[in-house]
Each structure stands twice: as structure tokens, then as C-alpha cells.
């Protein structure tokens, strides 16, 4: 019986999945067919002699769905220049998603990137770029878009915007002065007599045209992009600005024509300053927005900037400096004090301390000797080392972290879906509201000038920028801040779900405990001292591979005790060992071994029971048939465990521990750290079932483990948190990866999630609230009740301020501090 997974496209609901299941399930030779609508995959079991895979695929295609060959799919992240608001990103996303050969497309306005999954047999990358260009935007080079070039591009964009802003302001300020001066009698602003609207109306109008023209040229992109989007029936923010300011300019030109024909009263119907000031204010907002957006990706730029550009490698008997790209796996790399480690590897010679804080957040340098792993971008503090390169380029820990953070920053949280839907319909709705308001006020008997003011105000104030930036900017800052402290959050969904967790399940070994047994207590009977007992036992255990025996050997070595000569070594599986040392018979093992050898344990019975109650394992040592003492070994609790669990309790989170240990030992550990619930004697393959049981109780469960043995449970949990040393953690199975083995990072990760989601909620509230309040105000709601009209210039200022305020609020996350 064969089993295959087939990826299906075109399913839109659960009914589609059922249809595929039924159609394939009816085929002769198919034993079982199951469709997962979420992953869009069909798992089918079939007899290869009765039916082949191609027949199954043909059946799927006949009922109207597509079959995606996984091996042909490619993923590309394309930087895009020219997007100005959420409508732009929505438009590109919608067009790309509908393009044959593209299975998925996600465009992030904040990072200015499109993430596209496509079939290169149907469409090439160049074809995708051409589609983006046809929509009026500029796709940038993917391979060459390094951190340096990205920084240069951003800086150039900011410089260009600043230049346009200065040019626009230089002409807009005198334009506003000239237009508004005569209208503010109590200020009596001086205006040159040859420009006096009362005596020289035509000169007054022509001067305004002269001052408006450079402003329009400075803001020409609003018109080229805006009108192009309008023609293609996908209006965006630029379309609103273009329609509004063009209406003001055209009406003002018509008024100038009337002045030229002798109608001097038309001098009061010039609106050039409205267009000029609106463009200037929006350029101001765009400049501030661009500067703020650059700051949201600071974390990823810092990470990318950590990698050294060159490496010192051994070629023959010489040390040769080569570009980092030329280092190959297996090369011997030399790193001198103060230099950065260029690639991942294993030390083969030398001893030093290495600062890995840029990767793990751990401030204390870590001692490295032969056989220890080193990671790219960490800093060699003192000694000279040589290491063998094991991972280069995109395989290094740093590269994996950067990829993880980039993917997270480009992802969308479920909370963003509402904003995306609204943004897609927002601009056309605003144009409709503006037209209806314009028509309604004309029908109400107001003048054309009055209705035009309403029309322009509605178009200008209702910008969806703030809405589009609300979620991605907060996610970018939040995930970047997490990376700074060694907390890697895989995406928007993980970030959003983490703050809802009410139960956390910790694996015991290596998570709550150090995962490395240590000698904790030594008790002796009369006739032998503690040092001698440790030396004899360590000598006996020298040939053993048992973790408890290794702990005793390590303790003796650290005490400077020399191993004694042994003979007649005999390992007794599951019980202990027998050996002869200095002509004495030595037996080391558990209670059952002592009982079998008829060795009395009475003299140390109380100590033995107490040690077991504390979660320690007593090892009995007998010399020539008599009990000589007990050496207790335990997997000691990490310093941070009790503190982290206390912090989780303060946050209202229930804490459980899962382990394969016996119940008594597990409960002893649980008492030490304050754990609420103990799940003991659980086999590794059953851990996911225990998580499932907790979920069945209605709990939102997070599983914290080493990410390898606990992979099934990490996947089953609502949020899987892998805790480990960085490269060895199972990044695939966990939603959050903690680079350090410090449990305090668990409450920090949840607190970061809460802070980020709170920030997103605030952003969405202000973005929605701004538009809900602003549009009726611009449409003349206050005027109906005798209040003032909203001047289009104030509408433009408010619109720019809304985007900047959302970005500024997101940047507040940069002040986030981890728990100590």
C-alpha cells in the first residue's frame, strides 16, 4: 500500500475539501483519502497495482481543483519601491494572487516587500517583476538587496523626500501668505501693491499659479501613481490626493480665466493655496513616516551588520585572509583576540572565552576549548583559536536567525486580517462618500465652492495609511526587539497567540533542570572519609557510561582526585557495577543490587529516604561486603526556574511539569520550584497526548522543551517554545525559539506578546477611530448644526499626523525591557 501527500489549489471552503475527499475516496484502489483544508493537502493511501498517482491527480483536476507539484515551487522575497499606502500593498497582493503560477502572495507595506510562492514552470521571477512594474511600482533587485544597499536606498529615499519637502515648503509658505493675507484683516499682513487682489486681481492669480507649479512638480508622484491606479480601477491614497488637489487647481484655473475676462469677484474663488499646502503637508508626513519606518527594521539591520566581511584561513602553512563567501566547509579558520567568528564551526586548537551576547543575549563570555562549537558573529575575547568550519553562508546560526526574524516581520497576524479587508474596500468607498457629499450639498442649495471644499476635505482626510501600518509596524518592532534579547518569534500568528496562554507545560530534564547530573551529597559509615569514598567510587565508575557514574567521575576530577587502578570490572545492567580496587571488592549500585548481595543498608536508611524525597538518586557503595556510604546524584534545578515560575504565577498562568521520571522524584522537583501540576512517568511519545488532554479542558497551552525530544508536544501545543543553545534547537517544531537556557525568557516572551498586541490594538483603534471621526467631520457634519467647515489644509495635516502617530506608537515598543 502506497501513501502520498498531494498539495491542492483552488479550495475555498470545507465543502471543497469534502468534495475532493469523496471523489478520490471512490476511486478503485484508493483505501483512504483525507484532506486538510488548512494546509491544503490530500493524504491518500492507495494500491499502486490498481491505480497510480497520475490518475488520482487527474481526478482532482477534473472536479475543478489544481494539483501543485511541491518540488517545482519557489519562494521569493521582492523589495518594492513606490508603495505609499495600504491600498497599494493590497492592490499588488490581489493582482499577484490571481496570476497563474503564483500560489500565494503577501505584500507588507511596512517592510516594503512582497513574499511570493510561485511555480517557475508557469511564471518566471522576471514575469512577476513585470507585473509589479505594470501596476506602477518598482521591484528592486533581490540578490543584491543586502543590508548596506537597503540602508543606502532608504537613506536616498529620505533625502529625496526631504528635498521635495524643502522645495514644496519654499513655495507653499509664500503662497499661503499671499492667498490668506488679505483675508485676515485683524493681522493686516503687508502685500506688495502690484499683487493686491483688489487692484491687480489677475497679477494676484498668476502669482499664485507661479508659486503652485513647483509644489505640484515636487509632488508629481501623487498624480502619476494616483491617476494610473484610478484608470486601472484600483484607487489608492495617491488617487485621493490627486483627485482632491486637481479639483482645487482646476477650479482655481477656471476662476483665473474668469478674472482674465473681467470678472474680478472670481478672485475670491482661488484655491491654489489649498492644493499647495495639502501637497506640502503630505510630503512632510511622508518624510516623517519614511524616517520612522526605517527605525522599525533596526533590529534586523543590526543582526545583518554583525557578520564579518572576511576570514583568516589556513592554506598550506600560511594564514590567508579571504572574503567570507570563499570560506568552505572543512576549512581551518584562525580567530585572534578581539576578532569576530566568521562562520560556525568546532574548535580544534586553543582556548578562549567568546562573547555570544549578540546571538543569545547572554552577557557573560563562554569558555571554549577543543571540541566546543563556535558561532558566526560572536566575538573572541582573549585567546587565539583555530576551528573547523562546519556551517557557512545561509546555514550559520546567524543566517538562520536573520531568516527567522525576516519571515516573522513579513508575516501577518490574524488581527491584521480585518484591517486588510477594510483597506481593500476603503478608498473606493471614500471616493463614493466624497461624491455623495459633494452632490448632497449642491442639492441643499450650497455654492459650488462650498461643495468643492467638502469634496476635497473628504478625499484628503480619509487616508488608509494608518490602517495599513497599524499591525505590520508593531510586529516588526516587537519581533526585532525579541531577537535582541535572544527570543525568536516565528511570525505574527505566534506573537498574537502567545498573549492568550493560560497554561504552560515545562519538560523537566534540560528545561527546568540543567540536564546534567551532579553530585549533591556524600554520606559515609565509620572507617572511610568522604574524599576516599569519592575517589574509590569514581575509579570504579571510570569504565561506566552511565550518566550518574559520569557525574561522580566529573566530581572527583574537579576535586583533583587521581583514579585508582581497577581490575575485574563487571557491569550489572539496570543495577550497578562490581570491580576490584586495591585488593578490595567494590560494589556500586542501587538498593536492589545491595539487597541481592545481602548488604545491610540500615545504618544509612534515614539519609537514603531523605535524599529520595528531595528528588535525588542515592548510589550505594559497599567495600568487601559492608556498606561504606552513599553518594547522591541529581539533575539540579536551574537557578532561573523557581524565579520564572513565580513570575508566571504572578501573570495568572498555571504551570505544569512533564517528565518520564518516577512520581516521587518529579514531585520533589516540583516542590522546589513551585509547580502546580505534575505529569510524571510519561514516555516521550505520549507527551503530545498529555498536552491534548489539557487542551480538552479548555486551556490555551504552551509547551516548553528542548525542541528535539519534545517535538510532537511542541507541535500539538497552541504555542511551542524551544529552549536551548541556538543552533541545536528544533526551529521547525517550535513557534518561539529561546536562544538561551534561561527560563526567565518564557515570561518575557509572553510579556512581549502582550505588549505588542496591546500596541497593535491601540494602533488599530486610533486608525479606525481617526477615519470614523474624520470623514463625517470633513463631510460637513458640524456645519449642519451651525459649526465650522473643516478646511482641506487641516484635513491634510490631520491625515499626515495619523500615519506618523501610528508609527511613533509602534516605536514605543523599542523601550521594552525583559524580566530580570
Buried (B, 14 or more C-beta within 10 A) or exposed (E): EBEEEBBBEBBEEEEBBEBBBEBBBEBEBBEEBBBEBEEBBBBBBBEEEEBEBEBBBEBBEEEEBBBBEEEEBEEBBBBBEBBBBBBBBBBBBBBBBEBEBBBBBBBBBBBBBBBBBBBEEEBEBEBBBEBBEEBBBEBBEEEEBEBEEBBEBBEEBBEEBBEBBEBBBBBBBBBBBBBBBBEEEEEEEEBEEEBBBEEBBBBBBBBBBEBBBBBBBBBEBBBEBBBBBBEEEBBBBBBBBBBBBBBBBEBBBEBBEBBEEEEEEBBEBBBBBBBBBBBBBBBBBBBBBBBBBBBBBBBBBBBBEBBBEBBBBEEEEEBEEBEBEEBEBEBBBBBEEEBBBBBBBBBEEBBBBBBBBBBBBBEEBBEBEEEBBBBBBBBBBEBBBBBBBBBBEEBBBBBBBBEBBBBBBBBBBEBBEEBBEBBBEBBBEBBEBBBEBBEBBBEEEBEEEBBBBBBBBBBBBBBBBBBBBBBBBBBBBBBBBBBBBBBBBBBBBBBBBBBBBBBBBBBBBBBBBBBEBBBBBBBBBEEBEBBBBBBBBBBBBBBBEBEBBBBBBBBBEEEEBEBBEBEEBEBBEEBBBBBBBEEEBBBBBBBEBBEEBEBEBEBBEEBBEBBBEBBBBBBBBBBEEEBBBBBBBBBBBBEBBBBBBBBBBEBEBBBBBBBBBEEEBBBBBBEBBBBBEBBBEBEBEBBBEBBEEBBEEEBBBBBBBBBBBBBBBBBBBBBBBBBBBBBEBBBEBBBBBBBBBBBBBBBBBBBBBBBBBEBBBBBBEBBBEBBEEBBBBBBBBBBEEEEEBBBBBBBBBBBBBBBBBBBBBBBEBBEBEBBE
